Amino acid sequence: MPPMRPRPASCSRRSIEMTLVKRVPGKTARPPLHPAFDRGDQFEKRKLVMVQTAISAFNRRGFHATSLDKIAAELGLNKATLYHYFKNKADLLYECMLHAVNDGRLIAEQAEQCGGSGAEKLEHFLRLQFQTLAGRNGSSWLIADISALPEPRRNEVRRLSRIVDTKVQKFIADGVADGSIVTTEPKIAEFFLIGALNWLPRWYSPDGRISSDELATIFIQIVMDGLRHKPA
């Protein structure tokens, strides 16, 4: 019997169905299952779709007004299926927030790697955010009351959020240092930016007359005109 693969951590609340390959005389044993068809991989893909759908629902209706029944209905599932992936609605909210802050961190890191002036890195960050916030594949930004989480989880989300805040504040501080941005308060400037971005999923629809790219250009023009250094 071929060796069993390690049990994925994400499978703690589901049974693992193992397929044993019988060895037939004169025939070669079946090759290992391709990763694309791995059941654990499918579990995580389905969970991601559930999280993205929940983020969209929470942003449109609010956390407290959105039941698991409504989220399940949008997915064409029953509520019992969601409990296969999440303990309760607060557990789903926690996964949504982790997804949101992780996306923000990855975007900030990508903007940082692009180099350039502080203003250029900030503009790149904002454009990437608009691709996820206003794109058709589902927003990764979440507007929800963090107080719905238990205190240890609230603290973890806040800790991860501060990593993103710090990176964006550094873009602004770098811009002040290299002369591409004019502000005396990088932290306050970053709070204004993130506050404006936070509300975008609540009112913007990809099906409207303005595309996400067009909206990004408008937003960046308004923001950067206020921050960018203007020659005397």
C-alpha angles and dihedrals in degrees: 000000000000116000116273117247118241112272111256113243089229092063098068092111098045137061118254115230109210121198113209116206112220115218111230118198111256094015130099117242116256112266119249117283113271112251091239089065097043111129092221090054090052090050091058093045091053091046091053092053089050091051093049091048091049092050090054092047094047091049093051100043106015126252098272094046093051116082127196086244090062093048091048091049091055088054094046090244137114122249093250089067091058090055087060087067105027133035094220142328093286089054089052090049090053091053089048092053093047089051091050097049093043090054089049091051093049091049092050091049092050092050089049092052092053090069124196128117123333090257091052093050091048092049091049090051091051094049092050090049091054090053089060099032098048103021125116093243091073134277119275092195116095131207106194141126107267089199087078087075126081112261097256090054093044089054092049093051091048091049092052092044091055089059090061092042091052093051094049091046088053091054088056093044090049088052091053090050095048094041097245094110130043117206136114094210115052091171094053091045091053092049090054091050096048091044091055092046092048093066097045096091090052096062108016122091122190086214092063127100094267120069122222090251092052091048090049090054092050093047094046092048091053093045100041094044087061095045105032120098113255117208113238 
